[in-house]
Amino acid sequence: MMEGIRKKQQLFLKRIGGNPMGKKKVNGISKLQWIQTSYALDGGALTAEDVRLILSGRYAMTRSVQDHMTVNAYGRMLTYLYDCLAIKDKVDLSLMVHANEMLSQDREEAGTQEIWRKTVPIVSHLELVPPHPQDVSFCLEQMLRRYYGKRESFDPLMRACYVHNEFLRIYPFERNNEATARAMLNFELLAANLIPVAFTMDRDSYHRAVRAHLHKKDPMPFYQMIGDLLQDRLEQFLEMLS
């Protein structure tokens, strides 16, 4: 799969290299759909136009205050992640923490709050009971150590999927864990000079693929799903740029 993705990506980079307007359009669409589709997996129901309006500082009349707050939080996080690409080429602990802070509605109080969750949630849709709060920091350090050890033997897509799913195994924060995991997945793709995916899969398929990784030690359903989304994305942009 990765060979096909690389070929499409090379063609995409060739077409967009001398096309600054096309690059701007692709980046804009990527960010809008990242926000729209990631929020949809958490229960949001916005259109790309809703997201565009809110990010431009206008009000989407049929959408709630919470929708507006969430989209603006995503906007802050994406700005942060794209800025980090200049200095980071892989996910690390500070990236996870700051991305989650950006998504949190009470981020102004971040300096006075515990970083990690204080409870043990039952994540029923993932059939998951994550580690005790006292073990979260240690588990994340161990996860990142394993990730750095395996990183060179993984292709970029596998790295992105691994970080996403192993982060969810720990579920380290009180809120926005799944949105943060998806942000880490797309950061890994961007750091590998790939494009971010839009999370257009349905929620059941998404959760089922994550469960396969967590409980059956089978990474392939999630890998295949994200790889298919990435290839579809590249084909859409190649057609737009032709």
Secondary structure, 3 states (H helix, E strand, C coil): CHHHHHHHHHHHHHHHHCCHHHHHHHHHHHHHHHHHHHHHHCCCCCCHHHHHHHHCCCCCCCCCHHHHHHHHHHHHHHHHHHHHCCCCCCCCHHHHHHHHHHHCCCHHHHHHCCCCCCCCCCEHHHCECCCCHHHHHHHHHHHHHHHHHHHHHCCHHHHHHHHHHHHHHHCCCCCCHHHHHHHHHHHHHHHCCCCCCCCCCCHHHHHHHHHHHHHHCCCHHHHHHHHHHHHHHHHHHHHHHC
